[in-house]
């Protein structure tokens, strides 16, 4: 079970893991541990999907970057047939999702908006994905 940390820290960690897929290739992580990290990151991403449109309105760039983040995490999952819809039915994922939602509730609106803007403005991510 993950520790309660700030929403910004949770997403910052998620984006860092996304950009450094080598972390998931670490031999010291079991497949279950790597999959759990992916579920945590996807749960944080889902919370962003729920929170950001309220704070920033509809934003096509946010939607594109979120979709790329989801796809990148799913590509790293041990089950290559895993989809975002399938993972949402997983009980461990639901636990991570509840924790991420609680962390978001304990985060100021300014911090939430900052995380949302990080996703919108993250050019390097978009450039790396197209190379």
C-alpha positions in Angstrom: 0.0 0.0 0.0 1.4 3.4 -0.8 2.0 6.1 1.8 -0.1 9.2 1.8 1.9 11.8 0.0 0.9 15.0 -1.6 -0.9 14.9 -4.9 1.9 17.0 -6.5 4.5 14.6 -5.2 2.5 11.7 -6.5 2.2 13.1 -10.0 5.8 14.3 -10.0 6.9 10.8 -9.2 4.6 9.4 -11.8 6.0 11.8 -14.5 9.5 11.0 -13.4 8.9 7.2 -13.7 7.3 7.8 -17.1 10.4 9.6 -18.4 12.7 7.1 -16.9 11.4 3.7 -18.0 14.8 2.3 -16.9 13.4 2.3 -13.4 11.0 -0.4 -14.5 13.8 -2.4 -16.0 15.6 -2.5 -12.6 16.3 -6.1 -11.9 15.7 -5.6 -8.2 11.9 -5.0 -8.9 9.7 -8.0 -9.2 7.1 -8.0 -12.0 4.4 -7.6 -9.4 6.2 -4.5 -7.9 6.7 -3.0 -11.4 3.0 -3.6 -12.2 2.0 -2.0 -8.9 4.0 1.1 -9.7 2.3 1.3 -13.1 -1.1 1.0 -11.4 -0.2 3.7 -8.9 0.8 6.0 -11.8 -2.3 5.2 -13.8 -4.4 5.9 -10.7 -2.8 9.3 -10.3 -3.3 9.9 -14.0 -7.0 9.1 -13.7 -7.3 11.6 -10.8 -5.9 14.2 -13.1 -8.5 13.3 -15.7 -11.1 13.9 -13.1 -9.7 17.1 -11.6 -8.0 19.1 -14.3 -11.0 19.8 -16.6 -12.7 21.5 -13.6 -9.7 23.6 -12.9 -8.5 24.4 -16.4 -11.4 23.7 -18.6 -11.3 21.5 -21.7 -7.8 21.4 -23.2 -6.8 19.3 -26.2 -3.1 19.4 -25.3 -3.9 18.0 -21.9 -6.0 15.3 -23.4 -3.3 14.3 -25.9 -0.5 14.3 -23.2 -2.7 12.3 -20.8 -3.4 9.7 -23.5 0.3 9.4 -24.2 1.0 9.0 -20.5 -1.6 6.2 -20.2 -0.2 4.4 -23.3 3.3 4.7 -22.0 2.4 3.2 -18.7 0.4 0.4 -20.2 3.3 -0.5 -22.6 5.4 -1.2 -19.5 2.8 -3.5 -17.8 3.7 -7.2 -17.8 0.5 -8.1 -19.6 0.8 -6.6 -23.0 -3.0 -7.0 -23.5 -3.7 -4.7 -20.5 -5.9 -1.8 -21.3 -7.0 1.2 -19.2 -10.5 -0.2 -19.1 -9.3 -3.6 -17.9 -6.9 -2.2 -15.2 -9.8 -0.1 -13.7 -11.5 -3.4 -12.7 -8.4 -4.5 -10.7 -8.9 -4.4 -6.9 -5.3 -3.2 -6.3 -5.7 -0.4 -8.8 -9.0 0.6 -7.1 -7.1 0.8 -3.8 -4.4 3.0 -5.4 -7.2 5.1 -7.1 -8.9 5.7 -3.7 -5.6 6.8 -2.2 -4.8 9.1 -5.1 -8.3 10.7 -4.8 -7.8 11.2 -1.1 -4.3 12.8 -1.7 -5.9 15.1 -4.2 -8.6 16.2 -1.7 -5.8 17.1 0.8 -4.0 19.2 -1.8 -4.7 22.9 -2.4 -6.4 23.9 -5.6 -3.3 25.9 -6.6 -1.1 22.8 -6.3 -3.7 20.8 -8.3 -3.8 23.4 -11.0 0.0 23.4 -11.1 0.1 19.7 -11.7 -2.5 20.0 -14.4 -0.4 22.8 -16.1 2.7 20.6 -15.9 0.9 18.0 -18.0 -0.3 20.6 -20.5 3.0 22.4 -20.8 5.3 19.4 -20.8 6.8 19.8 -24.2 9.8 17.5 -23.7 7.4 14.6 -23.2 5.6 15.3 -26.5 8.9 15.7 -28.3 10.4 12.5 -26.9 7.3 10.5 -27.9 7.5 11.7 -31.5 11.2 10.9 -32.0 
